[in-house]
Amino acid sequence: MSIVSMTDAKAKFAALVDEAASGEFITITRHGKPAAVLVSVEAADAARKAMTKPQANFGEFLMSAPGGIELGRDPSVMRDVDL
């Protein structure tokens, strides 16, 4: 993984694109802080697919348990609490 300033990235853009196409991740910094990452098309597609993959919520996960779950309310009287 290479780290390159914005100024150097402008000057060496073609070479950085070649590096990214070969599988390198190039971090481009602005004022010393990471601003962007140059990656190959394959890496960008994989990241895009991972971000758009639907994820089940916890309730759906519990409801998909084999055998099902029967939840009921306890009808007994609550105890008194002194505060």
N, C-alpha and C positions, 0 to 999 in steps of 0.2 A: 504494500500500500504506500503510495507516494503522497507527499503533502507539498502543494505548490501554491505560491501566492497568486493573486489575481493578475498581477503584472506579468509574472513569468508564464502564466497560463495563456495569456493573450499572445505572447511572443512565441510560445512553443505549442500552439494549439494542435497543429497537424500531428506532431509527434505524440502528444498526449492522447489524441483520439486513437492512434495506432496502438498505444499501450493499453487503453481501455478495451479495444476490440480483441486484444490478446488475453483478456481476463483480469487485468490489473484494476484495482480501485484507486482512483486519483482524487484526493481531497483537495478542493480549492478553497483557500482562505482569503478573507477580506479583513484587513487590519489585524491580522494574527489569529482570527477566530474562524473556525470552519464555517463555510457558507454553502458549499455544494459538493456533490460527489459525482465524478464522471465514471460511468460504468458501461459495460457492453450492453448491447440490445438484449441478449439472453438474460443477463442479470436483472435488467430493468423489467423484463416480462415476468420473471420469476417473482420479483418483489411485488409487482402489480397483482399477480394472481394470489399471492399470500395475503395481501391487504384486502382483496375483495371476496375472499373465501367466507361464506356465511358461517357463523359460529353459533352453536346452540346455547341458549341460556341455561342457567342452573336448574330452573324449574322444569324445562323440557328434558334435561338430563335425568332428573329424578323420576319423572313420569315415564321414561322409557325403560325403567327397571323391569326385569322379567318378573311376572307374577303379580304385578300391580301393587299399589299401596292403598290400604283403606285407612283413612284418618277419621277419627271421630272425636267429638268434644266430650270431656268428662262431665257428667251431669251432677256430680257430688257438690255439696255446699262448700264454699271456700271458708277457710279458717279466719278468725278475727285476729287482727294484728294491732298491737298498741304502738302508736308512734310517739 
